[in-house]
Amino acid sequence: SSGTGKVLSVVCTNTTSQATTGTVEEVLAVCVVPASTLATNGQLLRLSVFVITAANTNSKNLKVRIGGSGSGTGGTTISTHTTAANGASIFVNVVLIRTASNVQYSHSDGWSGTAAPGTSQATLALTDTSIIDLTITGTTATAIGDLTFKGATTTIAN
């Protein structure tokens, strides 16, 4: 059978390393998805996030939020990954698909070292014609620098 190929376009990329600097939730990176990017049912955004942990067993928490203002920790949490991994990498993959006008469904998977993946799903009601902020936050309650953002890329399948 034959089909129509989809074009994968990069919406944003961030490779500015950012470690936690305190012991409360803080913004490590933001990806701004332009207004009207999700214009057609079936369009799919994919956010891939890579962070590393310090060489200790302190608790570290990574979140991906959507729909808040990029300078803060608001919006809806669509992925949470908590680990005490010692000197490990964390990879989180979030997929957001438009299912109807102003209705989206998200699914995320997160891996840390050799731990089994954690998953989460959510139904969202973001306005398609508005900017969509994807905000990556970290919390390291014991020591600063226990979690370091290394990079993220957001793509869309058109």
C-alpha positions in Angstrom: 0.0 0.0 0.0 1.1 3.6 -0.4 0.7 6.5 1.9 1.4 10.1 2.3 4.7 10.9 4.0 4.8 13.4 6.9 7.4 16.2 7.1 9.1 16.5 10.4 10.0 20.1 11.2 11.9 21.5 14.2 9.9 24.0 16.2 12.6 24.8 18.7 15.9 23.5 20.1 17.7 24.4 23.3 21.1 23.1 24.3 22.0 25.7 26.9 23.1 23.8 29.9 21.3 24.8 33.1 21.7 23.3 36.6 19.3 23.8 39.4 20.5 26.7 41.5 18.2 26.3 44.5 16.1 23.7 46.3 12.6 24.7 45.0 11.1 24.1 41.6 12.7 26.3 39.0 12.6 26.7 35.2 15.5 25.1 33.4 14.3 25.6 29.8 11.4 26.8 27.7 10.2 26.0 24.2 7.7 28.4 22.7 5.5 26.8 20.1 4.2 29.5 17.8 0.4 30.3 17.7 -1.6 28.2 15.2 1.2 25.5 14.9 -1.4 22.8 15.8 -3.9 23.8 13.1 -5.1 20.4 11.9 -6.4 17.3 13.6 -3.8 14.6 13.8 -0.8 17.0 13.9 1.7 15.8 16.4 4.3 17.7 18.5 7.2 15.7 20.0 9.4 17.1 22.8 12.5 15.2 23.7 14.4 16.3 26.9 17.8 15.2 28.2 19.1 16.0 31.7 21.8 14.5 33.9 22.0 14.0 37.6 24.7 14.6 40.1 26.8 11.8 41.5 24.7 11.3 44.7 21.5 9.6 45.7 19.5 12.8 46.5 16.0 13.0 45.2 15.7 14.8 41.9 12.4 15.8 40.1 12.0 16.8 36.5 8.7 18.2 35.1 7.4 19.2 31.7 4.6 21.8 31.9 2.4 23.1 29.1 0.4 26.2 28.8 1.9 28.4 31.5 4.0 31.5 31.0 7.5 30.5 30.1 9.1 32.5 32.9 7.3 30.6 35.7 6.2 27.2 36.9 2.5 27.5 36.0 0.5 25.5 33.4 -0.4 21.9 33.4 2.1 19.3 34.3 2.2 16.7 31.5 5.3 14.8 32.7 6.9 14.2 36.0 10.0 12.1 36.6 11.4 11.6 40.1 14.6 9.7 40.7 17.5 9.4 43.1 19.8 8.1 40.4 23.5 8.5 41.0 25.3 10.2 38.1 22.7 9.1 35.6 21.0 10.6 32.5 17.3 11.2 32.3 15.5 11.1 28.9 11.9 12.3 28.6 9.8 12.0 25.5 6.5 13.9 25.3 4.0 13.5 22.5 1.1 15.9 22.0 -1.5 15.3 19.3 -4.4 17.6 18.3 -7.6 15.5 18.3 -10.1 18.4 17.7 -10.2 22.1 17.7 -8.6 23.3 21.0 -8.4 19.6 22.3 -5.1 17.8 22.6 -3.9 14.5 24.1 -0.5 14.1 25.6 1.6 11.0 26.5 5.0 11.0 28.0 7.7 8.4 28.8 10.7 9.0 31.0 13.8 6.9 31.6 16.5 7.3 34.2 19.6 5.2 34.1 18.4 1.6 34.1 15.1 2.3 35.8 11.8 1.2 34.1 10.1 4.0 32.2 7.5 6.1 33.9 4.5 7.2 31.8 1.7 9.7 32.0 -1.2 10.8 29.9 -3.5 13.9 29.9 -6.3 15.4 27.9 -5.7 19.1 27.4 -7.8 22.1 26.2 -5.2 24.6 24.9 -6.3 27.3 22.4 -4.8 26.2 19.0 -4.5 29.9 17.9 -2.4 30.9 20.9 1.3 30.4 21.7 1.9 27.2 23.6 4.8 27.2 26.1 6.5 23.9 27.0 8.4 24.6 30.2 11.0 22.2 31.7 11.5 22.5 35.4 13.6 20.9 38.0 13.5 20.5 41.8 16.4 19.3 43.9 15.3 19.5 47.5 18.6 18.5 49.1 21.4 20.3 47.1 21.8 22.8 44.3 23.1 21.4 41.0 21.7 17.8 41.5 19.8 18.1 38.2 21.3 19.7 35.0 19.3 20.3 31.8 21.4 19.5 28.8 19.1 19.8 25.8 15.6 19.6 24.3 14.2 19.6 20.8 10.5 20.0 19.8 9.4 18.8 16.4 6.0 18.7 14.6 4.8 16.3 12.0 2.9 18.2 9.3 
